[in-house]
Amino acid sequence: MRIDQYIGLNERASRMVNKTMWVREIGTTILPGGRRKSFNRKVEVPVARRKVIGTIEGAWNPQVANLHRHVMPNGKVYEEYVQEVPWHGGPMYFIALKDRHGKPVQQSLWTEAEMAQY
């Protein structure tokens, strides 16, 4: 069976851009009919702001996945790009990160050994 296979970011890159933090939310929910219900809760939210900047077109699917820009709280910007597309029953899309100057982020790069595991 031939399919488009989205592999995505490696574990190191995922940890970089998918960090979360716990925050406290306080507010009021207004229900239908005007009844109000207060809340005070802790929720986990992403640290980075994420925006879609492109898509990956597949061999068989018009869109395999979105590519994102991640803006970190310290101002660093990371953009996803397709690092490699080897074929094994279809294209396999390995994603890495580049910085705001277009330079690949070293820890986000897939090694040959890591790609061989797929």
C-alpha positions in Angstrom: 0.0 0.0 0.0 1.4 3.4 -1.0 0.6 6.3 1.3 1.9 9.7 2.3 3.6 9.3 5.7 4.0 12.4 7.9 6.7 11.7 10.5 7.0 15.3 11.8 9.6 16.8 14.2 12.1 14.6 16.1 11.6 14.3 19.9 14.2 17.0 20.6 12.5 19.6 18.4 9.1 18.7 19.7 10.2 19.3 23.3 11.6 22.7 22.2 8.4 24.1 20.6 5.7 22.2 22.4 6.5 23.3 26.0 3.6 24.2 28.2 3.1 26.0 31.4 0.4 26.0 34.1 -1.6 29.3 34.5 -4.5 30.4 36.6 -7.7 31.5 34.9 -10.3 33.6 36.8 -13.5 34.7 35.1 -17.2 34.3 34.6 -19.1 32.2 32.1 -22.4 33.6 31.0 -24.9 30.8 30.3 -27.9 31.0 28.0 -30.6 33.0 29.8 -28.0 35.3 31.5 -27.1 33.0 34.4 -23.5 33.6 35.5 -21.0 31.0 36.7 -17.6 32.1 38.2 -14.5 30.0 37.7 -11.0 29.9 39.2 -9.0 27.1 37.7 -5.5 26.1 36.7 -5.0 25.1 33.0 -2.0 24.1 30.9 -1.3 26.3 27.9 1.4 26.3 25.2 4.3 28.6 25.7 5.0 29.3 22.0 2.6 31.1 19.7 2.1 28.9 16.6 1.0 30.0 13.1 0.5 28.0 9.9 3.0 29.2 7.3 2.6 26.5 4.6 1.5 23.1 3.7 3.0 19.8 2.5 1.5 18.6 -0.7 1.6 14.8 -0.9 2.1 12.3 -3.7 -1.5 11.1 -3.2 -3.1 13.6 -0.9 -3.5 17.3 -1.7 -2.4 18.2 1.8 -0.4 16.0 4.1 0.2 18.4 7.0 0.7 22.1 7.8 4.1 23.7 8.4 4.2 26.2 11.4 6.1 29.2 12.7 6.7 29.0 16.5 7.4 32.2 18.3 8.9 31.6 21.7 8.4 33.9 24.8 12.0 35.0 24.6 11.5 36.2 21.0 13.2 33.3 19.2 11.4 32.2 16.1 11.5 28.7 14.6 10.0 27.7 11.3 9.3 24.1 10.3 10.5 22.9 6.9 10.8 19.5 5.2 14.3 18.1 5.9 14.1 14.8 4.0 11.5 12.9 2.0 12.7 9.3 1.6 10.3 6.7 0.2 9.2 3.5 1.9 5.8 2.5 0.7 5.4 6.2 -0.2 7.0 9.5 0.8 8.0 10.0 4.4 8.1 13.6 5.5 10.7 14.3 8.2 10.3 17.9 9.5 13.1 20.1 11.1 13.3 23.7 12.3 15.2 26.7 11.1 15.8 29.9 12.9 14.6 33.4 11.8 17.7 33.7 9.5 17.0 30.4 7.7 19.8 28.5 9.5 18.8 24.9 10.5 18.5 24.3 14.2 21.0 21.6 14.9 19.1 19.7 17.6 16.0 19.5 15.3 17.8 17.7 12.5 17.0 14.1 12.0 20.1 11.8 11.9 20.4 9.0 9.4 20.0 6.4 12.2 16.8 8.1 13.5 15.3 8.1 10.0 16.3 4.5 9.5 14.0 3.5 12.4 11.0 4.4 10.3 
